[in-house]
Amino acid sequence: MIIDNIRNAAMYSGLGVGLGKALAYLRETDWSGKEPGKYTIDGDNVYALVQQFSLLPQSEGKWEAHRQYIDVHYMVEGKERIAYAPVDSLDVYRGYDETADYMLLRGGGSTNVTTGENTIVVSPGTFLIFRPEDAHMIGIAVDTPKPVTKVVVKVRCH
């Protein structure tokens, strides 16, 4: 997993063509007034999902992981707590769905969201890169549940 500010995105262009396209798109796009939805960057290889949603209490969070795509999360507006852990430190809750490219996981890991261990508060301008071996729990409220706007760019890795 990688966490950084979008102003440093060019430093990661060597991680692959798809990630380079994703980070350039995030850095160069004017996000003010961008409607929620799917935006194509490079066909099914790289695309962005603009999302607006309300954050949830930690107790309602779910671990997820992907196999076909790398996730690049970028916070546009609001603050969100995100937890992360190695996939192999968690237990499979719902097996891998190839069509939707996700599996759900739970417990088993050393991550303690309540105490803040292996979590980060993501503010506007921050991006995170989750590879298939990185489980993540998103949408956790920092204090009280509030709405956020974020972009998740999906980058095909196989």
N, C-alpha and C positions, 0 to 999 in steps of 0.2 A: 504494500500500500504506500502511496505517496500523498503527502499533504503539502500544499504550498499556496502562494498567492498568484493570481493570474498574471501579474506583471512579470513573474519569473517563468512563465510558460515556455518560452523559447528554449530554455535550458534543457527541456525534456524532449525536444524534437528528435533526438537520436534514438528514442525508444521504439521507433517504428513509424512508417508512413501514416498509418491510420491514426495513431495517437497524435502525430504532428498536425494532421488535418483537424482533429477534434479540438486540440488546444488553440490552434490558430482561429478556428471558428468562434470559440468562446471568447478569445481576446479581442477579436475584430468586430463582433456583433454589437449593435446598439440594442440593449435589452429593454429600454424604456418602452412600454406599450406593446411589447411582443405578446401575442395571444398564446394561451396554452395550446399544445398540439405537437404534432410530429413535423420535423423539418429535415429534409434530405440534404446530406452533405456529400456523400459518395454512395448512392444507391443503398443497398442493404448492408454494405460494409461499414459505413459510418453515418449515423443519423442522430438527431437531437430530439429530446422530448422535453418541452417546456411544461412545467408543472406548477400548479398553485394548489396548496392543500393546508389544512390545519394540523398542527403538531399534536401528538398524543402523549399521555403519561407513559413513563418508561414501562409500566406494568403491561401495557398493550402492545409493546414493540415485538417485532418478529425478526429473527435472523434469516437472511437470504444469501444465496450465492448463485453464480452463473457459470456456465462452461463455454458457451459459444462466443460470448461478448465480454469485453472489458468495460466496466462502468467508469465514466468520468463525471463526477458530481460537481456542480458549480453553483454556489449560492448567489442569487441575484438580490433578494430582499428578505430580511428577517434573520433570525438565528436559530440554528437547529443543533441538537446534540446527536452525534452519530457514534455508535459503538462498532468496534471491529475486532476480529479474532481470526486465527487460522481455521479454515474449514475443518481440518482434521482434529481440532480441539473440541468440536461440537458434535452433537448427536443428530442424525437425520430425523426430522419430524415428518416431512412430506417428501417423498422421493423425487428425483429429478424429472421435470417435465420438459422434454426436448422441444416441443412446439413453443412453449412460453419461455424456455431457457432460464429456468430457475428451480431451486430446491429450497425448502424451508428447513431450518435447523433450530435446535434449542439446547440450553444447558450444557453441561459437560465441560465447558471451557473454563479458563481462569479469569475470564472477563466478568467484572462485577459492575454493571451499569449504575447501580445505586451509589456506589462509592466513587464513581468517576474513573475507575481503572479501565484503561483501553477505550476511552471515549475522548472525543474532541468536540468543542463547541465551534460550529462553522458559521462564520460571519460573511457578509457580502464581500466578494472578491476572492474567496477561498475556493480552491478546487481540490478534489481527492480522486485518486485513481485506485480502483479496486480490480485486481486481477482475479482469475477464477479460483485461486487458492485463498482469497480474502473474503471471509464472510462479513456481512455488514448488517447493522440494525439501524434503519433510518427513521426519520419522522418523530424523534423524541423531543418533547418540549424541554427547553432550558429551565424555565421557571413554571409559568402557567401556559397552557396550550394557546398558541397564536398562529395565524396564517403565515406562510412563507411562499416565496417564488424561487424556484430553482430549476436548473437545467441538468438533465442526465444525458450525456452523449454516449451512445453505444458504439463500440469499436470491435468489429469481428476479429477474433484472435486465432481462428482455425481456418 
